[in-house]
Amino acid sequence: MTAALVAAGLGIVPGTAQAADPVPVAAGVADAIAEASTSEGFHSPADRTIRTALPTAVEGKNKANAKTAAPQSAQAAPAPAPQAAPAPQAAPAPQDGQPAPAALDAGANPTLAVDVSGTSYTAHGIELTTLITSADFALGVVIDWGDGKSDTATAQGAAELHHSHTYDKSGEYQVKVTVSDTTNAVQAVNGGAFLTPGSDFTPHTPTRLLDTRYGTGTGAPVAKVPGQGSARVKVAGNAAVPAGVTAVALNVTVTETVDSGYVTAWPGAGYDRPGTSNLNYTAGRSVPNLVIVPVGEDGYIELYNGGGQPVDLIADVTGYFTRAQAAGYTSMTPARFVDTREGLGTTRGKLAARSAFTTGIGGLRGVPEGITAVALNVTVTEPQGTGHLTAFSGDGPVPTASNLNFVAGQTVANAVIVPVAADGTIKVFNGAWLPAHVVVDVVGYYSKGSKAAFLPFTPFRTLDTREEAYGWPGGRFRAREYITQGFTPEAATGVEAYVLNTTVTETGGDGFLSVAPSPYALPADGEPAAPAAPRPGSSTLNWTTGAIVPNLVQASDGDHGVITFWNQGYQDADLVLDVFGVYQSK
């Protein structure tokens, strides 16, 4: 069966599971989320407390009377004759068993102060600790979260209080804690600025930031990236990408290769290069892959050439993440929106050379209107010549950047994040001089109404079928079968999707990989395996015999915290999974 037929999802036969132990995955995810989110927070010690006097009960009553008093006539009343001041009245004696009233003196609780600290263990959540220093009086506490919401509490004298809150959107919020002692007419206020660990997404017209073939973005003469060397790419402040970006979505392409190798993207200066890879290449092939990578504090990222020979590298920005309120992410079970072989979503027949089609995304098949960007998996198949595809907004001009490259007869897939026009459309352009078929699968979308924010962490490997590690019992990724892995630990609530890099290698024939949430929970120890899930009709990446093929996947783990990976080919292969981050709404 050809790769073109396999990509269509034909020849479906029942499959059986190859279960991987989910414990290392869940534990790794929990640790990574905790490490990424706890890097943000604030602490305002007690010596920053602002003390102010409260109105006394008598003052409050007098002010209320003054507001409600009405004039008797429009004419001014004659001034009263002067009278002697009334003699001071003694305070009423306390009743039996009741303490004497405390003096209404702001200094009667001289130790009143509040220490406030906020931290987080999730993308949008804050854990607030309030330490109150006070004499033994009844206290009222108000926590203003800075987003128009507040909580109240009470305390008696010195106390330690704990509160949690979840923000709807990413951003910086001014948190204020007010402790009031009405008995002594004094209050204490303290707080600080809390910056959510999670980031929202802003789409960007595909724009080239790096092209070593022409010296673009290198600040140096034209030169390939040497083996075991790296290229620095300026992101913040470049091509209208603002300062302060936390992460960037890039389409990275390696080309002019003469040997095998891999490319790793990471924040660069001040960070250790991870042991994972973003794309793999072989001699003579141009290989693209979508990369979502944190941006270093200096505004740069680095691309490392893990091969032994020089290569050319290209990087096109398609969007960026900031802690300003923008678009959150909503995942979907992968759904096919376009297939030119069937006339789905566009005219039936190959996309002509140097031409584009327009297709609707927003407002169709569960995708709402008003989205700002869409996460796709775009596949080219049966191309008649060498070329590239570019996906872009339905109301924009054709960018100079590309999303995937191909040669005649090759089936290639790549993850793409595309800005969506106001009318909900995108376009796909065939940059080749000969026709090709195009397939588009939607895996998620970005919108202002979506709450999940991106939380990147240090990449780690969770599965490699070539090694008896990661909870894997050993053996290859068998043909027409699937691997299930549990991802979301109990501590990681509100996870919308995982950002993974999937790599298929040691392929024995043509095929494709599908990734989808499982409709079943993982069985407990001693329980029988869950039934086989329906075989997906969408594809994540395609391969040919002997190829090493990577692709980024933004995958939901569904209602049960389980993701299924399907080998849709008829020959065994090996599968490698790396985790790069999560989208989280809590």
C-alpha positions, 0 to 999 in steps of 0.5 A: 500500500502506498503512503498516499493510500495510508494517509487516507486512513484506508484498510482499517483492521482491528488493533491491539494495545501495547501498554506503556507504564504511565507512572514515569510519564505522570510523575515527570509531568507533575514535576515539570509543571511544578518547576515551571510554575513556581518560578513566579511569585512575590513576597511582601514582608510585614515591614512593608505594611501600611497602617491607617486609622479606621473611623470610630463608631462615633465618627461613623454615626456623626457622618451618617447623621450629617448625610441624612439631615435635611434642611427645613427651608430654603432660607437660611436659619438664624444662628442660634444663641451661643450656649455652654459646652455640655459636660463630658459624659462618662462611659457606661459601666460594663455589665456583669461578666463583660470586659470594659470597652477598649479605648478607641485608640489606633495605638491600642494594637501596635503590633498589627501587621501583615506579611503576604506571599504568593506563589503558584503551581499551575499556569493561572493559579495563585496560592496566597499565604497571609501571616498576621501579627496582632494582639488578641482582637477579632480581625476581618480580612479581605483579599483583593485578587486584582481581577475584580474578585475578592475573598473574606475571612476572619481571624483572632489575633496572630494567625496564618491564613491560606487562600487559592485563586484561579485567574481567567486569563494570563497577566499581572495582577495586584493582590492586596490583603486588608486586615481590619481591627474595628475594636481599635479602629486600625487596619493594616494593608500589604500585597504585591504584583503577581504574574501568572506563569502561563502565557497567552498566544498572539498569531503572527504573519509567517515571517522569516527570522533566520536563513543561513543560506543568505545570511538573514538574521545571522548578523554575519557573512553567509555560512552554514551552521557547523556540525555540533555548532549552533545559530542564535536567533533574535526573537524579541524586538524582531519582526514586530515581536514584542519585548518580554515574550516568554515563548515563540512558535517557529517553523524550523527547516534544515536543508542542504544536508550531506549527512544525518543529524538532528536539530535542538531548539532551546532558550540559549544563554543561561540555559542548559541545552536539553538532550531532546531533539526537535527535528531529525534529518538525513543526507539530501533531505530538507526537513521542516518542523514546528517548534514551540520554544521558550525565549531567553532573557536576552530575547534570543533562542538557539538552534543546535546542529547535532550532526557532524556536518554543516547544514543550512537552517531556516526559521519562520515565526508564526506566533508568540506567547506573552503574559499579556491577555491574548488568546488561550488554547482549546484542543480538539480530537483531530478532525479532517477539514480538507482533502483535495483527493475527495473534494473535502473543504475545497475543489476536488483534484490536486492543488495547481502549481503556484496557486492557493485554495481558501477554506473555512475553519471558524464556525464549522464542525465545533470550531467557534467563530471569532478564533484568532488562530488554528493549530493544524496538521498539513500533509502534502501527498502525490506531489508531481515535483519539488516544492513547498506549502505555505498556510496563511490567513484567509485575508492576507497575501502569500508570505515568503515563509514556508511550512513544509517542503517536499520532493516529487512523490513524497508524502510529508506532514507538518504541524502548523499554527495559522492566523485566521481571518475575521471571516474564519478562513485560511489559505494554503499555497502550493509553491511548487511548479507542479500540482499536489494533493493537500490534506488539512487536519484541525487539532485545536484553536486559539481564541480570546474565549479559550482559557488554557495558557501555555506553560513551557518546561525543560523538555524530557523524553517519556518514551523510546521504543528502542530502549527498555526504559521509560516504563516500556517493556521492550519491543518495537512499535508494531504495525497496525497497533497502538501504544497508550500512555497516561499523562495527567497526574492527579496534581496537574488539574486543568490540562487542556493539551500537551505539546509533544514532539513525536519521532518515528524511526527505523521504519520498515515500510511506508506508513503514518502515525495518528495521535488522539485522546483515548476514550478509556481510562487505563486499567488498574493493576490486575484488571483486563486491558481496555477495549480498542479505541476507534482507529483515527482517520487523521494523520500526524506524520507520514514516513517512508521506508528507512526514514526518520520523521519528526513532527510536533503534536498538540495533543489532548489527553481527553477525559481520562488523561490518556493519549493513544499513538497509532502505527497506521503502517503495515510494518514495524517502526520505533517511536520516540516521544518528548514532552515540551510543555502543557496548555493549562486552564487552572 
